Amino acid sequence: MRVMVAHVLLMPSRREYFVEGSDTLLDAALRAGLALNYGCSNGNCGLCKARVVSGQTKKVRNHDYVLSETDKNAGVVLMCSNTAVNDLVIEAEEAGSAREIPLQQIAARVKSIERLSDDVMQLHLQTPRTRRLRFFAGQYVTLQAGETAPVDYPVASCPCDDRNLQFHIHRMPDDLFADRVFQGLKAGDTVNVSGPRGEFVLREDSPHNLVFIAWDIGFAPIMSLIEHALALDVAESLHLYWLAPEGRGHYLSNLCRSWSDALDNFYFTPVEVPEAASADPERLQAELARVTHDHPQLRDCDVYVAGSPALLDAARAFLLAQGLPAEQLVLGYPR
């Protein structure tokens, strides 16, 4: 009989996570937000090998990868095929930076398309079971459907569920991929995914509180960062400022309010401003004053900003002038 919940200490990073029921060591680690090394997640490639230092594991999935006698004698197991019988200490490789994540080419299927607002759709792609996407929260990928030109989109979902990928598709002039999503794409269609890329990622070892600032569709990579931060439980407090054009609102405000209602350390400030403000540095800096009012000790915060080019420029100029150290400001992708 195995325990229902087992504690795992990962070496050499000394990160910890829990394995419930018959979850594999790999699946439980990914849900906890850990960037473990893996490939197929199906027992074929051997990239998720780990050495059991103490404790007992049990194989719950068959695998085709053949462990050498040396590996077996050293206590090596495949994390994608084994669960924990009791508390474990294991040695396993983790990706330390976005540059360590390999570029991948995956043919994903459309799981669903949901209208979030008049001009924003949520595209839910599902990868094959044996070809899940490794990525860091906040990174972007290139999407292509049929003959449409490839286009870059940030992943809006958490890497803790690397098979189910969400994207916020904003209908814009001359964006043929967005037109395809709004008019012709349907469940079961193939979308080619290439990536990930980018270094707009969470600084997991930072001791600071987290402040997130998004303009309109810039919420997509911020959403991924927030869900990843919540999975890791890395910060004492998290505060989201979401600026959106007047009349269009915040297309996932209910989700943000649910975080705020459920968590004592999460705060959500929705802000509506005129559409023209997205290109007005003075108006944007006036709105950013909310951040310094709520967080007078900016040195205690890491600030992540994603949205229009004007917002990125205004945030850099204003927040640095208010005393935020440059290394604690992380700027995302203009779109």
BELHU-V235576 format. One record per backbone hydrogen bond with DSSP energy under -0.5 kcal/mol. CO is the residue of the C=O (numbers start at 0). NH is the residue of the N-H. E is the energy in kcal/mol with one decimal. If there is no record, write none. Layout:
# BELHU-V235576
CO;NH;E, CO;NH;E
This chain:
# BELHU-V235576
3;20;-2.8, 5;18;-2.6, 6;87;-2.9, 7;9;-0.6, 7;16;-2.0, 8;10;-0.5, 8;89;-2.3, 9;13;-2.4, 9;14;-0.7, 10;91;-1.9, 14;9;-3.4, 16;7;-3.1, 17;19;-0.5, 18;5;-2.4, 19;22;-2.2, 23;27;-2.3, 24;28;-1.6, 25;29;-2.5, 26;30;-2.2, 27;31;-1.3, 28;33;-2.3, 29;32;-1.6, 33;35;-1.1, 34;94;-3.2, 42;63;-1.0, 42;64;-2.8, 45;48;-1.1, 47;78;-1.9, 49;51;-0.5, 49;76;-2.9, 50;52;-0.7, 50;90;-2.7, 53;88;-2.1, 55;84;-2.9, 55;85;-1.2, 57;82;-2.8, 64;66;-0.7, 67;71;-2.5, 68;72;-2.6, 69;73;-1.4, 70;75;-2.7, 71;74;-1.3, 74;51;-2.6, 76;49;-2.5, 76;78;-0.6, 77;80;-1.3, 77;81;-0.7, 78;24;-0.6, 78;25;-1.9, 80;59;-2.7, 80;60;-1.7, 81;24;-2.9, 82;57;-1.9, 84;2;-1.8, 87;8;-2.4, 88;52;-2.7, 88;53;-1.7, 89;10;-3.2, 89;91;-0.5, 90;50;-2.4, 92;36;-2.6, 93;95;-0.5, 96;99;-1.5, 97;100;-1.5, 99;101;-0.5, 103;194;-2.2, 105;107;-0.9, 105;192;-3.3, 107;190;-2.7, 108;110;-0.5, 108;125;-2.8, 109;187;-2.5, 111;123;-2.7, 113;115;-0.6, 113;121;-3.6, 116;119;-0.7, 118;170;-2.4, 119;115;-2.5, 119;116;-1.8, 120;122;-0.7, 120;168;-3.3, 121;113;-2.3, 121;123;-0.6, 122;124;-0.7, 122;166;-1.9, 123;110;-3.3, 123;111;-1.5, 124;164;-2.9, 125;108;-2.6, 127;130;-1.6, 131;133;-0.6, 132;134;-0.5, 135;138;-2.0, 138;154;-2.3, 139;195;-0.6, 139;196;-2.3, 140;152;-2.7, 141;193;-2.2, 142;150;-2.2, 143;191;-2.8, 144;147;-1.9, 150;142;-3.1, 152;140;-2.6, 157;160;-1.8, 158;161;-0.6, 160;163;-0.8, 161;132;-1.7, 162;126;-2.4, 162;164;-0.7, 164;124;-3.0, 165;155;-3.2, 165;156;-0.7, 166;122;-2.9, 166;168;-0.8, 167;169;-0.7, 168;120;-2.4, 168;170;-0.5, 169;171;-0.6, 171;174;-1.6, 173;175;-1.0, 174;178;-2.0, 175;179;-2.1, 176;180;-2.1, 177;181;-2.5, 178;182;-2.1, 179;183;-2.2, 179;184;-3.2, 185;188;-2.1, 188;109;-2.5, 190;107;-2.4, 191;143;-1.5, 192;105;-2.9, 193;141;-3.2, 194;103;-3.2, 196;139;-2.3, 198;200;-1.8, 201;203;-1.4, 202;205;-1.7, 208;301;-2.9, 209;238;-2.1, 210;303;-2.8, 211;240;-3.2, 212;305;-2.2, 213;215;-0.6, 213;242;-3.2, 214;217;-2.7, 215;218;-1.6, 216;219;-2.0, 217;221;-1.0, 218;222;-3.0, 219;223;-1.5, 220;224;-2.1, 221;225;-2.8, 222;226;-2.4, 223;227;-2.1, 224;228;-2.7, 225;229;-2.5, 226;230;-1.9, 227;231;-2.1, 228;232;-1.8, 228;233;-1.1, 236;209;-2.5, 237;266;-2.3, 238;211;-3.1, 238;240;-0.5, 239;241;-0.5, 239;268;-3.2, 240;213;-2.5, 240;242;-0.6, 241;270;-2.7, 242;215;-3.5, 243;272;-2.3, 244;247;-1.7, 244;248;-1.3, 248;250;-0.6, 249;252;-1.8, 251;255;-1.7, 252;256;-2.6, 253;257;-1.9, 254;258;-1.9, 255;259;-2.1, 256;260;-2.8, 257;261;-2.0, 258;262;-2.0, 262;265;-0.9, 264;237;-2.9, 266;239;-3.1, 267;269;-0.5, 268;241;-1.9, 270;243;-2.6, 272;245;-2.2, 273;276;-2.0, 274;277;-1.6, 275;278;-1.6, 276;279;-1.6, 278;280;-0.7, 279;283;-2.4, 280;284;-2.5, 281;285;-1.8, 282;286;-1.8, 283;287;-2.2, 284;288;-0.8, 286;289;-1.6, 287;290;-1.3, 287;291;-1.1, 288;292;-2.1, 289;293;-2.4, 290;294;-2.4, 295;297;-1.2, 296;299;-2.1, 297;300;-2.3, 299;208;-2.7, 301;210;-2.7, 302;329;-3.1, 303;212;-3.0, 304;331;-3.5, 305;214;-2.0, 306;334;-0.8, 307;311;-2.1, 308;312;-2.4, 309;313;-2.8, 310;314;-2.9, 311;315;-2.2, 312;316;-2.3, 313;317;-2.8, 314;318;-2.3, 314;319;-0.5, 315;319;-1.5, 316;320;-1.4, 317;321;-1.4, 318;323;-2.3, 319;322;-1.4, 324;327;-2.1, 325;328;-1.5, 327;302;-3.1, 327;329;-0.5, 328;330;-0.5, 329;304;-2.5, 332;306;-0.6
